[in-house]
Each structure stands twice: as structure tokens, then as C-alpha cells.
Amino acid sequence: MDFRIIDDTLQYYNLMLADIAQAKSHIFLETFKFANDHLGVRFRDALTRKAKEGIMVRVLIDSWGKGPVSETFFEELISYGGEVRFFEKIKINTDLFTRGHRRDHRKIVVIDDVITYIGSANITGYNLNWRELCVRIDGELALSFRKVFMENFGAFNPYIITNKVTYTKRIIHGDFEIIRDVPSIQFQRLKKRYTELIRKSTRSVVIETPYFLPGFVLRKAMMDASNRGVAVTVIMPKHSDVRMVDILRNKYLGMLHNAGVKLLFYMPYNLHAKLLMIDEAIFSISSANFDYRSFRYQYEVALIGSEPEILRQLQDHVSETMRNSQPFDHESYIRRPLIEKIFEWILLPFRHFF
């Protein structure tokens, strides 16, 4: 198999569009956001051309993240036999603040059972200058991701999700592990797997995430690892696209810093990568943010493994991210405005929904 880590967003889109253009049998695309903008139009038109050629095209988009696109936006694609489904439409009910957050946050593309893309990037021009983290895989791992997509595509209609037992099981493919997480307060498979990996770490833990709101168990695992001599590093954007998360995360930074966790802020643009790397020997590339909402309420997917070529490229990726980051300033943190501290307390009860 061939592996390519992509953190340049424009390069990611161009590579995917080139692969779509070469598709011979089918294209399966699952994403949280598919925007009605110049980039969304490019992808829609590319998919429409392939459907016109007789290629099977199936698209799964979350109803929350889809923005203004609808069946009408994909009308020509559908007329040529393409299938477009929207994950669970938003409904106003008594469970709005939990049910409404159960979103399909996965990003998967499978082309001809040969090419797979998985990672952090949505289909939208909004994030063209963001630093993402995706992997392009050329090889038989596509067969496992085809299985993941087909079960996702068939598991729910626009209004009802069918949580089959097989739908939540992990998939082992050689040395790779694919974890599919579903909304659950009890199970939270990704959180438990990440906690296990951090607890077993002996040398280093690296976390990249746009939204950093770890729960108590993960915070304790990180601080315990640091206290036993593991170099724990968290890289997050200085300013994400969700200001309330930036304010709320401050609640946790002081205690982590005091425990020896190294905190870095990516400076140029928004850092949207989702990475966990343990001892430079195990990686997780996923759709999940390091926060309550992803682990508790959203449908996520992660690729975990120890492939040397992926690890080598990830080390280059992390080094470049660090070069463009600045360290956490504890003195400035202590002197942060009182109004920010007040908002941290106000927002704290709603931390599960950001």
C-alpha cells in the first residue's frame, strides 16, 4: 500500500478531484460539510460528470453541516443516477440539546476500492487556508473503508438512525484498526481507546486538535503520563473558528501546564487537524476533535496504526506545525481579564455541546 499525508488543504482537494476524474467504477463520499460555494460546486460537477459516464456515485452529508445544499443542489447528479442522502434531519423536540448534536462528523472518500481518503477536511472553501490532516491510501485498505461507508449509508434514513451492532464494531485490517464511534454516554469508544493509549505511553504523546475540551479521565491520563516522565504535547490553534471554545478551554490549561503538559498555539491560521501520536510508534488520524462533543455525541471514525511510512510523514507534519506555534504563556494566562474567567464559569455547564 502507498500512503500520503496531506496537510495543505488546496493540495488535498486537487488530489481528490484528480482521483475522482480517474474513477472507473464507483465513488463513495461521506462528509460533515458540503458547501454551496466555488469548491462545493467543483466537487458536485466532478461527481456529476462521473455519474453521467455511468459511474456509481453515492454521497452522504450531515443535515446540520450541509448548510444551504439540498437535493436541488445535486439535481443533475441525481438525474444521472447518483444517490445523495442527508444524515438525520434536524427536528425540534424535547431532546434538542442532545439528539440535535448527534451528527455524522465523519470524512471518508472511497474510489474504486483502491483509493481512500480519511481525515479532518470538509468539502468547503471556508477552510482553504486551514491546516488540516488527511491521509490518502492507495491499496486494499479501501475494502475496509468501503464496508464502513456502505454500513453508514444504509444504516439510517433521513429521520431514523438504525444502530446495528455491527455498525459500531471496530475493524481490524492487518496492522490497522478502524474505530467507528457512535453517540453514547456509556461507551465512547474513541475516548476509551485514546485513554488506554495515553496510559500505556512511555516516551511521548502528541495531540493536535482544533477544539481542546478533554474530560476528567483524559485530563488525568495526560497529567499522569507527564508526571511519570512522558513528554505530553498539545497543539491547538491560537484562535479557532469557535470563540466560545477558545474561552472555555482556558479552564483546563492552567492545571495541565502545572502538571508539565506542554501547550502550543498554532499561529498562522486555524489548525483543524485531529491527531494522536504515541511514542512516535502509534498514530490515530480521525474526524474526532479532542472534546466532549465528539466523544459523546457524534458519529466519528479513526484510523489507528503503526505503519512506519505514515509515522515518518506525521513526524514531519508535527515538526512543521510546531515551527509555526508559540508556547503557552502562563504569566499572561494568570493575568487574563476577569471577564474571560467569568465566561469560563458561565460556559462550563454547557461544555458537552461545543
Secondary structure, 3 states (H helix, E strand, C coil): CEEEEEEEHHHHHHHHHHHHHCCCCEEEEEECCECCCHHHHHHHHHHHHHHHCCCEEEEEEECCCCCCCCCCCCHHHHHCCCEEEEECCCCCCCCHHHHCCCCECCCEEEECCCEEEEECCCECHHHCCCEEEEEEEECCHHHHHHHHHHHHHHHECCCCECCCHHHHCCEEECCEEEEEECCCCCCCHHHHHHHHHHHHCCCEEEEECCCEECCHHHHHHHHHHHHCCCEEEEEEECCCCCHHHHHHHHHHHHHHHHCCCEEEEECCCCECCCEEEECCCEEEEECCCEEHHHHHHCEEEEEEECCHHHHHHHHHHHHHHHHCEEECCHHHHHCCCHHHHHHHHHHHHHHHHC
